[in-house]
């Protein structure tokens, strides 16, 4: 199993720089998928009462997800492990604080996220606001999501890395599909001898 100890270096020095350095480790991992279903998988395990499995669920896609750490907090709480729960909730809180340090949510200085789910986690669980719509915005070399909140304000999130990773994943998947097509022996039509 991979160890991800270096990803959490920002916990002892929670600055924008240390957080972004740790984020680089995540986004450069070959297994990084900013649209993975890992958060949903953890939620399902939590709902099924599989608390040990929630705690043991670890991969690069959830390391910097505040929601994943909140789910782990609930699993520890259900198991009566107060210390484990406190650690997870502290990690989630520091991730939220570091996300806020990456920008101010404006078009000029958007928050830099690792997973697309981080947008709503920050808005709903940390800023205690509600989003009503989401739009993709391309501005020069910036690729952003603009979330419109129920009070009419907008918050911008830099999604360039996740967006590019998605495009890379689609390209890779298409290449694999094309290779499969080429590998299949072409069946001769019955009318061609």
C-alpha positions in Angstrom: 0.0 0.0 0.0 1.2 3.5 -0.9 2.1 5.9 1.9 1.0 9.5 1.6 2.8 10.9 4.6 4.3 13.9 2.6 0.9 15.0 1.5 0.0 16.0 5.1 3.1 18.1 5.7 0.9 21.2 5.5 -0.8 20.2 8.7 2.2 21.3 10.8 2.6 24.5 8.8 -0.8 25.4 7.3 0.2 28.1 4.8 -0.9 28.6 1.2 2.5 27.5 0.0 2.8 24.3 2.0 -0.8 23.4 1.1 -0.2 23.9 -2.6 3.1 22.0 -2.4 1.2 19.0 -0.9 -1.6 19.4 -3.5 1.0 19.1 -6.2 1.9 15.6 -4.8 -1.8 14.6 -5.2 -2.4 16.0 -8.6 0.8 14.6 -10.0 0.0 11.1 -8.8 -1.0 8.8 -11.7 -4.1 7.6 -9.8 -5.4 11.1 -9.3 -9.0 11.5 -10.4 -10.7 14.7 -9.3 -14.1 13.3 -10.4 -13.7 9.9 -8.7 -16.6 8.3 -6.9 -14.6 7.8 -3.7 -16.6 10.3 -1.7 -19.8 8.6 -2.6 -18.2 5.2 -1.8 -17.2 6.4 1.7 -20.7 7.8 2.3 -22.3 4.5 1.2 -20.0 2.6 3.6 -20.9 5.1 6.4 -24.6 4.6 5.7 -24.2 0.9 5.8 -22.6 1.1 9.2 -19.2 -0.2 7.9 -17.2 2.2 10.1 -13.9 0.3 10.0 -14.0 0.3 6.2 -14.6 4.0 6.2 -11.6 4.6 8.3 -9.4 2.2 6.2 -10.6 3.8 2.9 -7.5 5.6 1.7 -6.3 6.6 -1.8 -4.9 9.7 -3.4 -8.3 11.0 -4.4 -9.5 11.7 -0.9 -6.4 12.8 0.9 -7.2 16.5 0.6 -11.0 16.2 0.6 -12.5 17.8 3.7 -15.7 15.8 3.3 -13.7 12.5 3.3 -12.2 13.5 6.7 -15.6 14.6 8.0 -17.0 11.1 7.1 -14.0 9.5 8.8 -14.8 11.6 11.9 -18.3 10.2 12.0 -17.0 6.7 11.6 -14.5 7.1 14.5 -17.4 8.7 16.6 -19.6 5.7 15.9 -16.7 3.4 17.0 -16.3 5.4 20.2 -12.7 6.5 19.2 -12.7 10.2 20.3 -9.0 10.7 19.6 -9.3 9.4 16.0 -12.4 11.5 15.4 -10.7 14.7 16.8 -7.8 14.1 14.4 -10.0 13.8 11.4 -12.1 16.8 12.2 -8.9 18.8 12.8 -7.6 17.7 9.4 -10.8 18.7 7.7 -10.7 22.1 9.4 -7.1 22.8 8.4 -7.9 21.8 4.8 -10.8 24.3 4.8 -8.6 27.0 6.2 -5.9 26.2 3.6 -8.4 26.2 0.7 -9.5 29.7 1.8 -5.8 30.8 1.8 -5.4 29.8 -1.9 -7.6 32.8 -3.1 -10.5 35.0 -2.1 -13.1 33.4 -4.4 -13.1 36.2 -6.9 -12.5 35.8 -10.7 -9.1 37.4 -10.3 -8.1 35.2 -7.3 -10.2 32.0 -7.3 -9.9 29.3 -4.7 -7.7 26.5 -5.9 -9.3 23.1 -5.4 -8.2 19.5 -5.8 -11.5 17.7 -6.2 -14.6 19.2 -7.8 -16.5 18.3 -4.6 -14.3 20.7 -2.7 -16.2 23.6 -4.1 -19.5 22.7 -2.4 -17.7 21.4 0.7 -16.2 24.9 1.2 -19.4 26.7 0.4 -21.8 24.6 2.3 -19.8 23.1 5.2 -17.3 25.9 5.9 -18.8 29.1 4.7 -22.4 28.0 5.6 -23.9 29.3 2.4 -26.0 27.6 -0.3 -25.1 27.4 -4.0 -27.9 27.5 -6.6 -26.0 27.2 -9.9 -22.6 26.4 -11.3 -21.0 27.6 -14.6 -17.8 26.8 -16.3 -15.8 30.0 -17.0 -12.8 30.2 -19.3 -10.8 33.4 -19.0 -7.5 33.5 -20.8 -5.6 30.5 -19.5 -7.8 30.2 -16.4 -10.5 27.5 -16.2 -12.9 28.1 -13.4 -16.2 27.1 -11.9 -18.4 30.0 -10.8 -20.9 29.0 -8.1 -23.8 31.4 -7.7 -25.0 31.5 -4.1 -28.5 32.0 -2.9 -27.7 35.6 -1.9 -26.8 36.4 -5.6 -23.0 36.5 -5.0 -20.6 34.4 -6.9 -17.5 32.4 -5.8 -14.9 31.3 -8.3 -12.8 28.1 -8.1 -9.7 27.4 -10.2 -10.4 24.0 -11.7 -7.6 24.0 -14.4 -5.8 21.0 -13.0 -8.9 18.9 -12.4 -10.3 19.9 -15.8 -7.1 19.0 -17.6 -6.9 15.7 -15.8 -10.5 14.9 -16.9 -9.5 15.7 -20.5 -6.4 13.5 -20.1 -8.5 10.7 -18.6 -11.0 10.8 -21.5 -8.1 10.8 -24.0 -6.5 7.8 -22.3 -9.8 6.0 -22.1 -10.5 6.6 -25.8 -7.0 5.3 -26.7 -7.6 2.1 -24.7 -10.9 1.7 -26.5 -9.3 2.2 -29.9 -6.6 -0.3 -29.0 -9.2 -2.9 -28.0 -11.0 -2.3 -31.3 -7.7 -2.9 -33.2 -6.9 -6.0 -31.2 -10.2 -7.7 -32.0 -9.9 -10.0 -34.9 -12.1 -8.5 -37.6 -14.9 -10.9 -38.4 -15.4 -11.6 -42.0 -18.8 -10.7 -43.3 -20.7 -13.8 -44.4 -21.0 -12.5 -48.0 -17.3 -11.9 -48.3 -15.3 -15.1 -49.1 
